[in-house]
Amino acid sequence: MAKLEVRSSQFFWDNKPLQIISGALHYFRVVPEYWQDRLLKLKACGFNTVETYIPWNFHEPEEGVFRFDGIANIERFVTLAGELGLHVIVRPSPYICAEWEFGGLPAWLLRYPDIRLRCMDDVYLQKVNAYYDVLLPKLVPLQSTNGGPIIAMQIENEYGSYGNDQEYMAYLKKALEVRGTDVLLFTSDGPTDQMLQGGTLPGVLATVNFGSRPEEGFAKFREYRPEEPLFCMEYWNGWFDHWLKPHHTRDSQDAADVFDRMLQARASVNFYMFHGGTNFGFYNGANYQDKYEPTVTSYDYDAPLSECGDITEKYLAVREVLQKHGVEVSESLPQPVGKKKYGMVQMRQSAELMGSLEALTVPVKRKCPEPMEKLGQAYGLILYRTHVTGPRTGQMLHLQEVHDRAQVFLNGVSIGTVERWDPKPLPVHIPPEGATLDILVENMGRINYGPQLKDYKGITEGVRLDNQFLFDWTIYPLPLTSHQAIPFEDIQPQTDRLPNEKPVFYKGELVIEDIMDTFVRLDGWTKGFVWINGFHLGRYWEKGPQRTLYLPGPLLREGTNELIVLELHGTEKPVVELTDAPDLG
């Protein structure tokens, strides 16, 4: 059986020099019906390897409950790549970053109040070991040493950007090895002194990540590893988007030029991303530099293959570079997946969220407004309710450390929104008889990178009127995992309909004969979430940049399809458009 080896400054495969030309393609961001299409397009571009992260939170959504079916079937994805003639690099690090919720760490880790992440913490490592006990037996048979396509595995991800616990890194290396990992192991870090000192291990292949100036990046790498192969494990040829910020694009020729220069240096390269895909459901991450910035639903990344799998100008430019360097590619290119404009879908039924609480959740009583994680909740919304005595005039309501966006209601009437990145207090007037205060908080994605990684959701400190904390809360966890019990009723015709600023579920039907990809456009809607046939496509927001949600054809069926929208603020016309082109801003 063949094994990827390092000899001097080269990779060797089956005793022959190998320049790895790899592309990142995350199975968990692509419906499984399209895995083969995307992999074939990667191969047609001239690539010989596919790379993927493995997100812990996707495979162990609840502690001790594991998922490896459907879109989570990592074994099938790796096997398919091998059947198509591709090598596979997997990155099963407990932490992956990837602009993915909590960097791939499961939210239930935060139930343990004193846990320390990504270091030699006994509680954390106990959970990692339990996960690896289930995950690694699925990967070991797929290693090249056992006749499979996996040629390398990552120990941890960009650890030098976070910490310097070398004992922890060595522990993870051993955790892989004692469970049967015997392919090449590696680390990946940015090309700086701090990162290469903190994130690498003696005797383990080091790789570097960057998006430009490859000569500088490799020069810094050479200061630490003068003999190892040059390998850019993450070539950032595009970039991701945050809500409230412009859509990112990168000139195709510029991206191709940097790639060309790396090949001239005889480096191996992994495109991050080759095909980005979609942050379906609640799985988008967030960043925190000067302030909290959540990532959008699309993970198009301006990659060579677009979010819906289309070949782009960047794809063609990259392919030309590979041809220039003698890589043989087929004359013909794979055909795009069909797309269709299905037109308008009228929402026929609705149900107010506040009026559906009994059907959706079981409330709990707490003195203080606890965050989601302490109640066993990972994603979605959470509602905090209390009674405030009156009269109170001219007081200010403070949500202390709200994560991430809160709609506030007094006796069912909206009095404003408080956002983590703009945490302004709200003026409150309480009548003599008192009032019911409702605070609906949306988890917009846990931070996936940097020192703010431990990111609790909901109200994480407390609620004050001026300096007085409010106690005695009824809390309604709203993970929104099922819609079966929502008490939908037919929408009654109204004239001069106005948004009521209350969260409302809407339901409509799409009846089709032919199945193709399409894009959900929500002009006139404000903010919320979309489900098709029970599958959560993700979140939308009028603030942009993203204007459409990608709906892959395999999620549709001939005949009647159920479309559900949870609109958090209101819409004048509950009509959704299904169009044939994306709009990412």
Salt bridges, closest charged atoms under 4 A:
GLU5 OE1 - ARG7 NH2 3.01
ASP37 OD2 - ARG38 NH1 2.77
ASP37 OD2 - LYS41 NZ 2.98
GLU51 OE2 - ARG91 NH1 3.46
GLU63 OE2 - LYS127 NZ 2.82
ASP69 OD1 - ARG67 NE 3.37
GLU75 OE1 - LYS138 NZ 3.79
GLU83 OE1 - ARG76 NH1 3.53
GLU101 OE2 - ARG446 NH1 2.80
ASP133 OD1 - ARG179 NE 2.89
GLU156 OE1 - ARG118 NH2 2.80
GLU177 OE2 - LYS173 NZ 2.82
ASP193 OD1 - LYS220 NZ 3.05
GLU215 OE1 - ARG261 NH2 2.95
GLU216 OE1 - ARG213 NE 3.23
GLU223 OE1 - LYS220 NZ 3.02
GLU228 OE2 - ARG225 NH1 2.60
GLU234 OE2 - ARG91 NH2 2.83
ASP241 OD2 - HIS247 ND1 2.48
ASP241 OD1 - HIS248 ND1 3.05
ASP254 OD2 - ARG250 NE 2.87
ASP257 OD2 - ARG261 NH1 2.89
ASP260 OD2 - LYS324 NZ 2.55
ASP260 OD1 - HIS325 NE2 2.56
GLU293 OE1 - HIS242 ND1 3.55
GLU293 OE2 - LYS245 NZ 2.42
ASP302 OD2 - LYS314 NZ 3.05
ASP310 OD1 - LYS339 NZ 2.89
GLU370 OE1 - LYS374 NZ 3.99
GLU373 OE2 - ARG446 NH2 2.64
GLU401 OE1 - HIS403 NE2 3.14
ASP404 OD1 - ARG420 NH1 2.65
ASP404 OD2 - LYS457 NZ 2.65
GLU419 OE2 - ARG405 NE 2.96
ASP422 OD2 - LYS424 NZ 3.80
ASP438 OD1 - ARG385 NE 2.55
GLU442 OE1 - LYS527 NZ 2.67
GLU442 OE2 - ARG539 NH1 2.69
ASP455 OD1 - HIS403 ND1 3.18
ASP455 OD1 - ARG420 NH1 3.02
ASP455 OD2 - LYS457 NZ 2.87
ASP472 OD1 - LYS367 NZ 2.61
GLU501 OE1 - HIS569 ND1 3.09
ASP514 OD2 - LYS340 NZ 2.94
ASP523 OD2 - ARG521 NE 2.94
GLU562 OE2 - LYS507 NZ 3.79
ASP583 OD2 - ARG521 NH2 3.07
